[in-house]
Amino acid sequence: MKFHQPRTVSLVNAVIIAAAYLALAVISALIFHPAVSTSLLAAYILSGAGLIFLFSFFVFRFTLEKFIYSKIRLIYKSIHSIKSRKGGGKNGKADPNILQNVSQEVEDWAREKSSEIEHLQQLERYRKDFLGNVSHELKTPVFSIQGYILTLLDGGLEDPSINREYLKRAEANIDRLIRIIGDLDEIAQLESGELSLKTTRFNIVELVKEVVDSLEIKIRKHNVTIQVNDSGRPLVVAGDKEKIRQVIINLFDNAIRYRSFEDPRVKFSFFDMDENILVEITDNGIGIHEDEIPRIFERFYRTERGRAASRKGKGLGLSIVKHIIEAHGQSIHARSTIGIGSTFGFTLKKGE
């Protein structure tokens, strides 16, 4: 029996009241009217019980429907309407099990709001971190430029031993500011979808070899051993070739920056994943802590070991890489072990 429906609740209460009246009437008749005809007394008692039952039933039903369930239905319909607008409602009909469903809806609503609040708090923490990182990254070159210019204005401009050198250093910091702003602008375009991709078919192995050749001076400077696992057959993918070139350069540059200083090695591997090609770049560098891996693709985020190993990184390269790969409808992942190295892998759709 469903005790959360108005009719059932009214019926149960009416039966209880009628039964109580019946019991009291029988006891009263036996005590105070023993001489009255039993059949006549029974008829009066049963008639009274029936009238009380009907009266109680309709009073309870009217009260519940008018003053209680109507308010609950309003709450339920409001919650249901809000969920329907968000796409969470099942259909437009209200379930007759109103109390049970209102309770369930309120619990679901509370969980949803709690999740939204937690998400907003996380976004607020991210916003504060982002603003702090932007401020830090911009302050460093700005203060350097200010220092060089003030020195020149204080008399250094007439000193041939430092004037040209300080102007070169100021220019280098201006270039750094331009690169930061350019990277931020590119990320903003990728996030908003304003940056259109020029999709073509190309051999991803050949593109990796081109990148390695273009960075030959840096490779020799840091004495890095490069291994490209080439099976000999072309691996044709579909994508924006220049954007994927940027992805490979950024990941390769990251591997060199945080390399092992004893015997630095970087390996490129390719795997056929049915509809996609998986490209992995593996180094034997300093590694990344497991709890930091989920954040390495955030703008301006740099790991503790990364900051200690190199001051040149801006923390934007991996964020750009992630957005470019996701703009292709693909995914990127990372795995790492401290002291052993890191592997970054991304997928591209086959161009065959």
Protein Blocks (a to p, Z undefined) as FASTA:
>chain_A
ZZkbfklmmmmmmmmmmmmmmmmmmmmmmmmmmmbcfklmmmmmmmmmmmmmmmmmmmmm
mmmmmmmmmmmmmmmmmmmmmmmmnopafblcdcfklmlmmmmmmmmmmmmmmmmmmmmm
mmmmmmmmmmmmmmmmmmmmmmmmmmmmmmmmnopmmmmklmmmmmmmmmmmmmmmmmmm
mmmmmmmmmmnomaccddddddfklmmmmmmmmmmmmmmmnopacddddehiacdddddf
klmmmmmmmmmmmmmmmmcfklgcdddddddehjaccdddddfbebpafklmmmmmpghi
acfklmmmpckbgolmmmmmmmmmmmnopacdddddehkbccdddddddfZZ
